[in-house]
Every structure is written in structure tokens, then in C-alpha cells.
Amino acid sequence: MLRMSFPEGFVWGASTAAYQVEGAWNEDGKGPSVWDVFCRQEGAIYRGHTGEVACDHYHHYDDDVAVMKEIGLTGYRFSVSWPRVLPNGIDPVNEKGLAFYDRLVDRLLEAGIEPYLTLFHWDYPYELFLRGGWLNPDSPEWFAAYAETVTRRLSDRVTHWMTLNEPQVFVWAGHSEGRHAPGLRLGAAHLAVASHHVLLAHGRGVQAIRGAARKGVQVGYAPEGIVRIPATDRPQDVEAAREATFAMNGTYLRVNTWWMDPVFLGRYPEDGLRAFGADAPRVASADMDTIHQPLDFFGFNNYFSRQVVRAADGSIVEVEFPPGAPRTAYQWDVTPQSLYWGTRFFHERYGLPIYITENGLSNIEWVSVDGAVHDPQRIDFLTRYLRALRRASGEGIPVRGYFQWTLMDNFEWAAGYRERFGLVYVDFQTQRRIPKDSARWYKGVIAANGENLQETRISQ
């Protein structure tokens, strides 16, 4: 029988990222990141927006933690800004930067909220970028030294650690497409080198966390979960979706297996190596041992999916959604089944407990004449996705927690402040926070551990 609530101890959270919320871009000794520099390039960001102030979380963290407590969050996933802690990317340590995260962690624990710390969410130190960034063979050691610094300081209070957020995106969008920082357009050979160094950095980061931890820790990873869902429940379509979820697409690196198989299985996917051919990474004898570190959980971020079927000739065919199918303000398809199938497929392949480390939608909303922010579409979206996740949990897949993206409206990378993903509305001129209807709804879901999710049938 399908369980109607999530397991006891399920973590109900929300996520943010340092550059998207903190602001204080050059205060208290912080060094520049590649995003600080990229945002100054003409035409790089929607309407010339920057993350220099963002939500000013650096100065408003007390109020923000109070909002989290009011919502009832049991977990908060945040990232540390590498150049805030190490302005040059390496020594010396910026004590004032580390002290900010001390204060944030202490406030979270006082509020009964478990911190889930991500070490890298895209704000790479600009000084290290000038030394080659992820193309430099020393970059894994730079990251390991940073990981050790943060771990030594915070691991007496922080139990849950993640190394990297969405390497598919910061490598592909930032180093191939050029639409994210640092704005590069590298060829296949250089992309292969950068990706290998990123994976080595993950492995060295795990080693550094475990080596420096002051108490027992749980260590994971938060890649993008790129899911293909079956357009029907036919077994052949389910298998087609599974196969497509774990297939390469030439040397296009916004895929799963290139970033997951080395970490969880200790090998690059064969179809990926064939696609790169002579441009494939040069793998030293101990590299895979470094990358393939034991992990405690599998985190993945998911917002939408595409659907496929198995054609009569055995090929996999993508099936377009019909005209008028639901889409978010970001023009992403609404596909709640992706949390069910993604959770199922990833657990089958990699075998670890799972956290949904990001999931949510951008919505069109503003402060209404009654002073409130009404976002029924977000409530509907989250109801659908959480029901799909509950289905996976009810079938025995070890789903440990769910982190909604995002706690509050913030700087949405190249889209600037155009997109609003938050449970909490932010007036970027005054920094006023207004919990939306969805925040109050989420509070009720948390209190009921998901048992009260709408059960009447909703057309998918």
C-alpha cells in the first residue's frame, strides 16, 4: 500500500546560493568572483542586473532565519562563497568571511534548522580564474585546501556537506556556451580537461572534508538531475526513458553520466569516451580512485523533464508536449513525473539515499492590493511534484529530504531579477520580505509531513 506521508525524520528544506542572496560583494575583505566580473560585461545579464546587493542576506541573515523558523523548515541548504573565505582563492584566510558563516550556522541551530552546506555554487575566485581556473591542473588542490579550511571551522556544528552544485551547468553554460560566468567558449578538448579537473576537485574535496571533520559527517554531491520520463507506462517506454536518462549526447556535457558515473561508479561512460575520442581526458592511474570517493547520499536538482517513447524500430523518440501544456514563467515544462522517475532511475543505478536538493518554479507575481503575495501556481506545482516524490518514497526508495528552490526571490544568474522562484517575496529596492501564500502552504505540508497533500486527481 502506498504510504500517504513521508518517512519519519524526512527533511523539509529550502535552498539558496551565496552569490544569489548574500550581496556584500566587496565587504569585509571578500575577493571578487567570476560572477562579480561577468556581471559587468555589457549584455551579459538581463537589464544589466548584478548580484552586488541581491537579497543582502549578509546583513539580513537574522531576519531570514526567523522566516525559515516561521515556515517550519527543518533543513536549510546554503553555499559558502569561496572568495569570501579565501579572497585570492588560496591563503590567506579572511577571518571576517568565515565569521559570517559561523553566525549563520549558529542562528540556524538555535532555530532548530539543520544546516546543509554546499562548498561550491559557481562563484569561483576570480584570482584563480586568472591562473587558468578549472583548466589549471592545480585546481583540484585549490578546491581541497578551501574545503579543508571551511570544514575545520564549521564541522563541529555542520553534519551535512556537499562538494559541488550542478557541474553540468557551470561547466557547460560557463565554459562552452559562454552565457554564464566566466563566459568562455571552449572546444571539446579543453572542456574535457576542465571537466576532469572538476571531478578531481570533487574527490579531493570529499577527502578534505572527511580528513578535517571535527565530528561525524555526511558527505554528498548535488549535480543536475536530467531526467527523461516515459510518455506511457508501457515497459518499453519506461526502459527507453531509463536508457535516455543515462545516455551521452556526443560531447554535449549537460548530461548525467559524464558527471555521475565517475563519482558513483568509478568510471567514465563508454559512450562519452567514444564521443570525445582523441579529446577525451587524460586519466592518470590514481585519478579514478580520487574521484570515486565513498559518499553518504545522492543529491540532485530537478525542475522539468522531457518525455520519450520506444519507436517500432527500437529507437528512442522524444514526444513533444501538446500545445497549451503547462509551463512556468521561465518557459520550462511542468513535469512532476520527473521527481518519481528520476528518483527511481538514479537510485537503481547508484544505490544511495536521495535528497532532492533543488526543485521549484519561477512564477509571475507581485504584491497585491491586499498587501499579500498570492502564488497559487506555485502551490499547485509543488503539490504535483511532492506527490510524485511521495510515490517514489512509498515504493521504498530511500528519499531523505526535499529542498525547495528557493527560500526567497533572488538574483537568478543571467536572468537577473526577472525570475521569482522564492517562497518569500523580496522587494529588491527596500529589502522587505513578504512570505507568499506558498510559504504558509509549505508550513502546513511540513507540519503534516506531507500527509495532507491534495489527493483528488490532478490531470498531468
N, C-alpha and C positions, 0 to 999 in steps of 0.2 A: 504494500500500500504506500502511495506517495506521501511522504511526511509533509505536513502543512506549515511547518515552521523550520527555521534553520537550526543547526545543531547548537547545543549549549556552548557558550563561550565564543560564538561567532562574533567577529569583529565588524562593527558598523562604523565606517570612517568616511573621511573626505581627504582629498589630495590637493596639494599646491606645489609650486616650484619656486625656487628662490628668486630668479630673475623676474618672474611674472608677478610677484607680490611684494617683494621687500622694499624696492626703491632704495634710497640712501646709497646711490650708485658710487659715490666717491667720498663717503663719510667714514670717519673713524679708521682711516688707513686702508680702506678697501682698494684693491687694484682693479684695473679695467678688465672686462671680459670681452670675448669676441662679439658678444651681443651688444655691449656698450658701443663698440666701434661700428658694427654693422648698421645699427640704427641711425647712424649719422650719414649714411650713404643716401644720396638723393634717390627717391623712388623705391627704396628697399622695403619700407614699411608703410602700411596704409596711412595716408594723410600725414606722413612724417612723424607718427607717434613714436615714443621711446618708452623704455622701462625705467627711466631715471627716477621717477616717483612711484609709478604703478599704484599699488594699494597702500603704500607707506607702512607696510606691515612691520618694518624695522622699528617704527616708533609707536605702532598701534597694536603690538602683539598681545598686550594685556587684554585689551578690549576684544580682540579676535578670539583669544582662548575663552573668554567669557561667553562669546556667542557659540563656540563649539560646545561648551558645557550645557548651555541652554538647549541646544538641539539634542543633546544626549549622546554625542559621538563617544565611542569607546576607543577609537584609534584615529590618529592624525598622521598622514603621510606628508612629509615635507622634505625639501632638499637643502643641503648646505651649499653655499656659494664658495667654490674653490678659491677664487681670488679675494674673497672677504677674509678667509682664514690665512691664505698664503698669497699676498698681493702680487708677488712675482711668479707664482706657481710653485716655487720651491722656497726654501728658507730665505729670510727669517719668518717666523710665525707672527701674525698680527693678533696680539692678545685681545684687543678690543673686539675684533671679529669673532673670535672663539667665545668671548664672554656673552655675546648676543645669543648664541645657541645654548649656552649654559642657562641663561634666563628663560629662554623659550621652553626648554625641556623641563625646567623646574616648574614653570607655570602649568604645563600640560599635566605633569604628575600630580600637582596639587589639585587639579581639576578632575582627577580620575581618568585621564585620557592617556592611552599608551602611545608613545612616540614611535613612528615607523620612519626611519631615516634613510634617505637616498643620497648617496655621495655625489653623484653627477647627473644633473638635469640640464646639460647643454651649455652652461655658462663657463666655457673653457678660458683659462687665464690668457689674456692677450700676449703677455710677455713670452709665454711658452709657444703660442702660435707663431710668433716672430722667429722662434728657433725651430720651426718645422711642424709644430703641432703633432697631430696623430701620425704624420709621416716620419717623424723622428724616432729611431729605434729606442731612444731613451724614454719615450713617453710612457710605457708601462711602469717604469721605475718611478717616474714623476708622480704618477697616479698612486702607486703603492705608498710612497712617502706621505702624500696628502692623506690617504686613508688611515695610515698609522697615526698621524697627528690628531685627526678627529676622533679616532677610536680611543686613543689614550685619554682624551679629555672627557668624552661623553659615555663611554661604555660602562661606567659604574651605574648609570641610570637608563641607558638605551639598550634594549634587548634585541630589537628587530632592525636589521640592516639590509640595504640594497646597494649594489655597486653602481649600475648604470641604468638610466632610463632611455628606452627606445633607441638603441643604437641604429636600427634601420633608418630612423628619421634623421638623427643628427649627422650620420654619415652620408646618406643619400641626398637629402634635401640641402645639406650644408656643404657637401664636397663634390657633388655631381650636378645637381640641378642649379645650385647657386642661389636658391630662393630663401635659404636660411643662413645664419652665420656659420662659418666665416665667409660664405659667398663664393666658394670655389667651384670650378667645373673641371674636375679631374677625369682623365681617361681610365680605362679598365685596370691597367697595371698599377697605377697609383692608388686607385680605390681598393684594390686587393691588399696592398701594403697597409693602408690606413685601417682597413677592417681587421686585419690580423693583429695590428698593434692594439686596437680597441679591445679585441678579445683577450689578448695577453694582459691588458690592463685590468680587465675584469678578474682574471685568475689571480694576478698579483694582488689585486685589491682584497679578494677573499682571504688570501694568505695573510695579508697585513691585518685585517680585521681580527681573524682568529688568533694571530700571534700577539696582538696588542690588547686584546679584550681583558677587561678587569673582572668580568664575571661571565657566566654562560651566555652565549649569543645565538640568535637565529639569523642565518645569512641567506639572502636570495638575490634575485635579479628581476628587472622589470622591462622586458622587451615589449614591443608592439605585438599584439596577437592578431595576425592577419588571417581571418577565418573565411573559409568557403563553406556555404551551407547547402544542403540538398534541396532542390526545388520541390521534391516529393519525398515521401517516406519509403519509396522503393529501395530495396537493399542495394541495387546497382547505383542509384543516385547517392546514397549515403557513402558508399565506397568511393565514388567519384569525388565527392566533397572532401573526404579524408585525403585522397591522393592529391587533390589540387591544393589543399592546405599545406602540404609538405613537399611541394614541387618548387624547383627554381624556375626562373623566367629569364634564361640567358644570363647576362651579367648584371641584370637589374637586381639591386640588393635590398629593395624593400620587400623582403620575403622573410619566412620564418627559419627555415632550416640552416641557412648560412650562419645565423646568429644563435641558434638554439642547439643544433646537433653538436658542435664543438664543445659547448658548455655542459650539456647534459649527457652526451653520448661519447664524447672524446674523439670526434672525427668530423671533418668537413663532408658535406653531402657529395656523393659521387657526381650527380648531375651538375652541381655547381662547379666542381673542379674541371669537368669536361667543358663547360661553357667558357671558363676563363682560359683554359688551355695553357699556353706558354706564359700568360699573365697571372696564373694562379699564385697565391702566396708561397714564398719560400719558407717551409716549415722546418725549423731546427728540431733535433731529436727530442728535446725535452719540452718543446712548446705545448704539445697537446696535454702533457701531464700538468703543466701550469694552468692551461685554460680549463681543463676538466677537473675543477675542484669540487669536493662534496658540498652540496647545498641542502638547505633545510626546507625550502619552499620554492615554488614556481609562481612568479607574479606575471600577469600580462594585462596590457591596456587594450581596450576594445571599444569602438564607437559604432561601427557599422560593418557590413559584410557584402558579399556578392553571392548569388546563387548559381548552382551548376546542375547539370544532368549528365548521365552517360548516354551518348548517342548510340544509334544502332550499329555503327561501325566501330564502337569501342572507345571513341574519342570523348574527351570531356568538353562540354559546350556550356558557355555562360548564358544564362537566361536573364534577359532584361526584366526589370520590374515594370508593371503596366503603367501607362500614363496616369498621372494623378496619384501614384503611390506616395505614402507619407515620406516627407523629407524634413530635415532640420533646417534652421536658418543658415547653417553652413553648407546647405545643399548635400548633406550626407543622407543616404537612405536609412530609414528606420527599420532595423532588422534584429529584433530581440532574440530570435533563434540563435544568433551568433554567440550569445553567452552560454547557451546549452551546448551547442555543437563544439564550440571552441574549447570549453572546459572539458568536455568528454574526449575530444581528439588529443588535446595536449596531455591529459592525464594518461591516456592509453599509451602514448609514445614515450613520455618522460617519467611517469610514475610518482611524481611528488605531490604533496598537498598544494593547493592552489589558492592564491589571493587574486581577486580582480583589483588591480592596483589603480586603474582609471576606467571610468565609464560615465558618460553623461551626454548632454546635448547643448548646443548653442540655440538660444531662443530669442525671439523678438519681444521685448518687454520694456516697460518704463514705469515710473511712479504714477499710479492712477490718481484721479481726483479725490479719492478717499484716503490718499496717503499711503496706501499699501501697494505691493508689487504682486500682481496676480499672474501666475505662470502655470495654468492647467496643463499645457502641453508637456512641461517637464514632469509633472506628476504622472501623467499618462505614460510617457516614455519610460520613466523609472519603474512604474508598476509592471509594464510589459517585460522589461529586461530582468527585473528581480524575480518575476515569476519563472522566467526561463532558467535563471540561475538556481532557483529553488528546485526546479525539476531535476537538474543535474545533482544537486545535493541529496535530494530524495532518492535518487537511484544509486546512492552510495559513493559518489565521487567526493573526495575529501576537500570540500570548499571551506576555507578557514575564515575568509573575510571579504568585504566589499568596500571599496573606497570610491565614493562618488567624485567625479571631476565636475566642478571643483567647489571648494568651500565658498569662495566669493569671486565675483566678476573680477577679471584681471587683464593683464597685458597678454594678448593671445598671439605672440610671436609676429609673423609677418602681417597678420590681420589687425595688429594694434588693439585698440579698444572697441573695434566694431562688433566683436562677438561676445555674448554674455553667456557663460557656462555655469555661473555660480548659484548656490543655494541662497546666497546673501547678495543683495544688490549693493553696488558701490557707486556712489556719486564721486567721480574722479576729480571734480573741482573742490568739493568740500571734505572728502574722505568719510562722509557719513555712510554708515552701514544700515541696511534695512533688510532683515530676514524676509524672504519671499514666502508665498504660500507653500511652496515645496519644502522649505525648511521646517515648517510646522508639520507638514505631512510626514516628512522623513523622521521627525521626532516620534510620531505615533508608530511608525513602522519599527523603529529601533526598540521602543518600549514593548512591542508585541513580538519582537524577534522575527518579524516577517509573517507572523501567522494571520495578520489582518489584511494582507494584500488582496486586492479585489479578485473575487473568484468567478464572477459572471464572465461568460466567454467574451473575449475581445477579438474581433476579426484581425488576423495577422496579415 
